[in-house]
């Protein structure tokens, strides 16, 4: 069995191996997915900061700490895979061949694997940007699909394939291993409320990218403003004594992940 450094590290940390599932990959290779029992550290109390996380389609994640991750590459990849599947599907409707059937089988799980890998990568980078004792505040998006309407086939496709529950699960266990607490807050009006003065007005959201408060004139990237609101709401959830995340200036917005870790 070939092991990478990450897998060796996880096995070294494991208290025990609870079981495993043997699966055959799309290219004929065999993999074993092991279920490990790990000891979760107790988060330090006091002194940690609260970081808000705003999720979206254009930007996969915007943190109130100033980190923003574009989802453009993910969106274009998913559109490409969807169109490829539609092309193969149309050919299968007119006549099946062994080659087309094999291609359809390869494509059927390709997007799911791609999205799952992307979510794992994103969750890891978010958690890596935090310290033990911090609190990560996320939006409570339970029932999101039933509350929102997306127009057009492409928009509905991307909307329905964005697995918020899966992403939240990944964030939860990765954060727990680092001693970071994850709390979910009500996301209502976070996009149109000023994180500086608290004024809530739909007119504050000037565009998809720009937020400008009608009362105090505060101007900020809209997603960053929303993530600051999420962080502030988590500061009053009773999760211990936390320092609410600071309201950052626009100059800190485009602080990227290192190029080697770009999505």
C-alpha positions in Angstrom: 0.0 0.0 0.0 1.4 3.4 -1.0 1.1 6.1 1.7 1.7 9.8 1.4 3.1 12.0 4.2 -0.3 13.2 5.2 -1.7 9.7 5.5 1.3 8.6 7.5 0.8 11.5 9.9 -2.9 10.7 10.4 -2.1 7.1 11.1 0.6 8.1 13.6 -2.0 10.3 15.4 -4.8 7.7 15.4 -5.7 6.0 18.6 -7.0 3.0 16.6 -8.3 2.0 13.2 -12.0 1.4 13.4 -12.4 -0.2 9.9 -12.0 0.5 6.2 -13.7 0.4 2.8 -11.9 -1.0 -0.2 -12.9 0.8 -3.5 -11.9 0.6 -7.1 -11.0 4.0 -8.7 -12.2 5.2 -12.1 -8.8 4.2 -13.7 -8.7 0.7 -12.2 -6.6 1.5 -9.2 -7.7 0.2 -5.7 -8.0 2.4 -2.7 -8.7 1.7 1.0 -10.5 4.4 3.0 -9.7 3.9 6.6 -11.8 5.0 9.5 -9.6 6.3 12.3 -10.3 7.2 15.9 -8.5 10.4 16.8 -8.2 12.3 20.0 -9.7 15.8 19.7 -7.8 18.5 21.6 -9.7 20.7 24.1 -9.8 24.3 22.7 -8.0 26.8 24.9 -10.4 29.2 26.7 -10.1 32.9 26.4 -8.0 35.1 24.1 -9.2 33.5 20.8 -10.6 35.6 18.0 -13.9 35.1 16.2 -13.6 34.9 12.4 -16.7 35.1 10.2 -17.0 33.0 7.0 -19.3 34.1 4.2 -19.9 31.6 1.4 -21.0 32.2 -2.1 -20.7 31.3 -5.8 -18.4 34.0 -7.1 -16.2 33.8 -4.0 -16.2 30.4 -2.4 -15.2 31.8 0.9 -14.6 35.3 2.4 -13.2 35.5 5.9 -13.5 38.5 8.1 -9.8 38.2 8.6 -9.3 39.5 5.1 -8.8 36.3 3.2 -10.9 35.8 0.1 -11.0 32.7 -2.2 -12.3 33.0 -5.7 -14.6 30.2 -7.0 -14.1 31.1 -10.7 -12.0 28.1 -11.5 -14.4 25.7 -9.7 -17.4 27.3 -11.5 -15.9 27.0 -15.0 -14.8 23.4 -14.3 -18.3 22.4 -13.2 -19.9 24.0 -16.2 -17.4 22.2 -18.5 -18.2 18.8 -16.9 -21.9 19.5 -17.1 -21.8 20.4 -20.8 -19.6 17.3 -21.5 -22.1 15.0 -19.8 -25.0 16.6 -21.8 -23.1 16.0 -25.0 -22.5 12.3 -24.2 -26.1 12.0 -23.0 -27.4 13.2 -26.3 -25.3 10.7 -28.2 -26.5 7.9 -26.0 -30.1 8.8 -26.7 -29.4 8.2 -30.5 -27.3 5.0 -30.1 -25.3 3.2 -27.5 -21.8 2.1 -28.1 -19.3 0.4 -25.7 -17.1 3.5 -25.9 -19.9 6.0 -25.2 -21.1 3.9 -22.3 -17.7 3.7 -20.8 -17.2 7.5 -21.2 -20.6 8.1 -19.5 -19.5 6.0 -16.5 -16.3 7.9 -16.2 -18.0 11.3 -16.3 -20.8 10.4 -14.0 -18.7 10.6 -10.8 -16.0 13.0 -12.1 -17.8 16.2 -11.0 -18.7 14.8 -7.6 -15.1 13.8 -6.9 -13.8 17.2 -8.2 -16.2 19.1 -5.9 -15.5 16.9 -2.9 -11.7 17.4 -3.4 -12.2 21.2 -3.7 -14.2 21.3 -0.5 -11.6 19.3 1.3 -8.9 21.7 0.1 -10.8 24.8 0.9 -11.8 23.6 4.4 -8.2 22.7 5.2 -6.9 26.2 4.1 -9.5 28.0 6.1 -8.7 25.9 9.3 -5.0 26.4 8.7 -5.5 30.2 8.8 -6.9 29.9 12.3 -5.2 29.2 15.7 -6.3 26.9 18.5 -8.8 28.7 20.7 -10.3 30.7 17.8 -14.0 30.5 16.8 -15.1 30.1 13.2 -18.5 31.6 12.6 -20.4 30.2 9.6 -23.9 30.8 8.2 -26.7 28.5 9.2 -27.8 27.6 5.7 -30.2 24.8 6.7 -33.0 24.6 4.1 -31.1 27.0 1.7 -32.4 25.4 -1.5 -36.0 25.6 -0.4 -35.6 29.3 0.5 -33.9 30.5 -2.7 -34.7 30.6 -6.4 -32.1 30.6 -9.1 -33.1 31.5 -12.7 -31.7 29.6 -15.7 -30.5 26.0 -16.0 -26.8 26.9 -15.4 -27.6 28.9 -12.3 -29.8 26.1 -10.8 -27.2 23.5 -11.6 -24.4 25.3 -9.8 -26.7 26.2 -6.9 -27.9 22.7 -6.4 -24.4 21.2 -6.6 -23.0 23.5 -3.9 -23.0 21.1 -1.0 -23.2 23.4 2.0 -23.9 20.6 4.5 -20.9 18.6 3.2 -18.7 21.7 3.5 -19.9 22.4 7.0 -19.2 18.8 8.0 -15.6 19.0 6.6 -15.0 22.3 8.4 -16.4 20.9 11.6 -14.1 17.9 11.9 -11.0 19.6 10.6 -11.5 22.5 13.0 -12.1 20.1 15.9 -8.7 18.5 15.3 -7.0 21.9 15.6 -8.9 23.0 18.6 -11.1 25.5 16.8 -14.8 25.9 17.6 -17.3 26.2 14.8 -20.6 28.0 15.5 -23.5 28.6 13.1 -25.4 31.9 13.1 -28.5 33.3 11.5 -27.4 34.7 8.1 -30.4 36.9 7.5 -29.6 40.4 6.5 -25.9 40.0 6.8 -25.4 41.2 3.2 -27.4 44.4 3.7 -26.4 45.4 7.3 -23.5 47.7 8.0 -20.9 46.0 10.1 -19.8 49.4 11.4 -23.0 51.1 12.5 -25.6 48.3 12.3 -27.9 50.1 9.8 -29.9 47.6 7.7 -31.1 48.6 4.4 -31.4 46.9 1.0 -30.0 50.0 -0.6 -26.7 49.5 1.2 -25.8 46.7 -1.2 -24.9 48.8 -4.2 -23.9 45.8 -6.4 -22.7 42.2 -6.1 -19.3 43.4 -5.0 -19.8 46.8 -3.3 -21.4 47.7 0.0 -22.0 51.3 1.0 -23.9 52.2 4.1 -26.6 54.8 3.5 -26.3 56.1 7.1 -22.6 56.3 8.0 -21.1 56.1 4.5 -18.9 53.1 5.4 -17.8 51.4 2.1 -16.4 47.9 1.9 -16.4 44.8 -0.3 -19.9 43.3 0.2 -18.7 39.8 1.0 -16.2 41.0 3.5 -18.8 43.2 5.2 -21.1 40.2 5.4 -18.4 38.0 7.0 -17.7 40.7 9.6 -21.4 40.7 10.5 -21.3 36.9 10.8 -18.3 37.2 13.2 -20.1 39.8 15.3 -23.2 37.6 15.7 -21.1 34.7 16.8 -19.5 36.9 19.5 -22.8 36.9 21.5 -23.6 33.1 21.2 -22.2 32.3 24.6 -19.2 30.5 23.2 -16.9 31.8 25.8 -14.9 35.0 26.0 -13.9 35.9 22.5 -12.4 38.9 20.7 -14.7 39.9 17.8 -12.9 40.1 14.5 -11.8 43.6 13.6 -13.4 45.5 10.7 -10.6 45.5 8.1 -9.8 48.1 5.6 -10.2 47.5 1.9 -6.4 47.3 1.5 -6.4 43.9 3.3 -9.1 42.3 1.1 -6.9 40.8 -1.6 -4.4 39.1 0.7 -4.2 35.8 -1.2 -3.2 32.3 -0.2 0.3 31.5 -1.4 0.4 30.7 -5.1 1.5 27.2 -4.4 -1.9 26.6 -2.7 -4.2 28.3 -5.2 -7.3 26.5 -6.2 
